[in-house]
Amino acid sequence: MFAFGQPHSSGAVDHLRVDGSTLHIDVGELYKETRQAIEKWIGTLEGNLASSEANNVAKNLPLLVRVTTPTVPVSTSAGTSFVTMNKTN
């Protein structure tokens, strides 16, 4: 079982603590670890573009990341305008 907790305002971290059969995970720490792992993975792939791993990622990139261009309404004192932005799904 997993228990996901928010980062504490005091800065205290309750991450990867096992209590009985429950693993406590701090989502702030999980975010940091995931981001670092992805950055390392990208660096490894970019460091050897001819590798079979990099070629496999390039071949399957559309399955990993999808970029959409949503139009988002933004209200201002002059009225509503629409902003277009790229977003990964």
Contacts in CASP RR format, 6 or more apart in sequence:
PFRMAT RR
TARGET T0000
AUTHOR 0000-0000-0000
METHOD contacts of the structure
MODEL  1
MFAFGQPHSSGAVDHLRVDGSTLHIDVGELYKETRQAIEKWIGTLEGNLA
SSEANNVAKNLPLLVRVTTPTVPVSTSAGTSFVTMNKTN
1 21 0 8 1.000
1 22 0 8 1.000
1 23 0 8 1.000
2 22 0 8 1.000
2 23 0 8 1.000
2 24 0 8 1.000
2 25 0 8 1.000
3 19 0 8 1.000
3 22 0 8 1.000
3 23 0 8 1.000
3 24 0 8 1.000
3 25 0 8 1.000
4 25 0 8 1.000
4 27 0 8 1.000
4 30 0 8 1.000
5 14 0 8 1.000
5 24 0 8 1.000
5 25 0 8 1.000
5 26 0 8 1.000
5 27 0 8 1.000
6 26 0 8 1.000
6 27 0 8 1.000
6 28 0 8 1.000
7 13 0 8 1.000
7 26 0 8 1.000
7 27 0 8 1.000
7 28 0 8 1.000
7 29 0 8 1.000
8 14 0 8 1.000
13 26 0 8 1.000
13 29 0 8 1.000
14 24 0 8 1.000
14 26 0 8 1.000
15 24 0 8 1.000
15 25 0 8 1.000
15 26 0 8 1.000
15 29 0 8 1.000
15 30 0 8 1.000
16 23 0 8 1.000
16 24 0 8 1.000
16 25 0 8 1.000
16 29 0 8 1.000
17 23 0 8 1.000
17 24 0 8 1.000
18 24 0 8 1.000
44 53 0 8 1.000
45 51 0 8 1.000
45 53 0 8 1.000
45 54 0 8 1.000
45 57 0 8 1.000
46 54 0 8 1.000
48 54 0 8 1.000
57 64 0 8 1.000
65 88 0 8 1.000
65 89 0 8 1.000
66 88 0 8 1.000
66 89 0 8 1.000
67 86 0 8 1.000
67 87 0 8 1.000
67 88 0 8 1.000
67 89 0 8 1.000
68 86 0 8 1.000
68 87 0 8 1.000
68 89 0 8 1.000
69 84 0 8 1.000
69 85 0 8 1.000
69 86 0 8 1.000
69 87 0 8 1.000
70 84 0 8 1.000
70 85 0 8 1.000
70 87 0 8 1.000
71 82 0 8 1.000
71 83 0 8 1.000
71 84 0 8 1.000
72 82 0 8 1.000
72 83 0 8 1.000
72 84 0 8 1.000
72 85 0 8 1.000
73 80 0 8 1.000
73 81 0 8 1.000
73 82 0 8 1.000
74 80 0 8 1.000
74 81 0 8 1.000
74 82 0 8 1.000
74 83 0 8 1.000
END
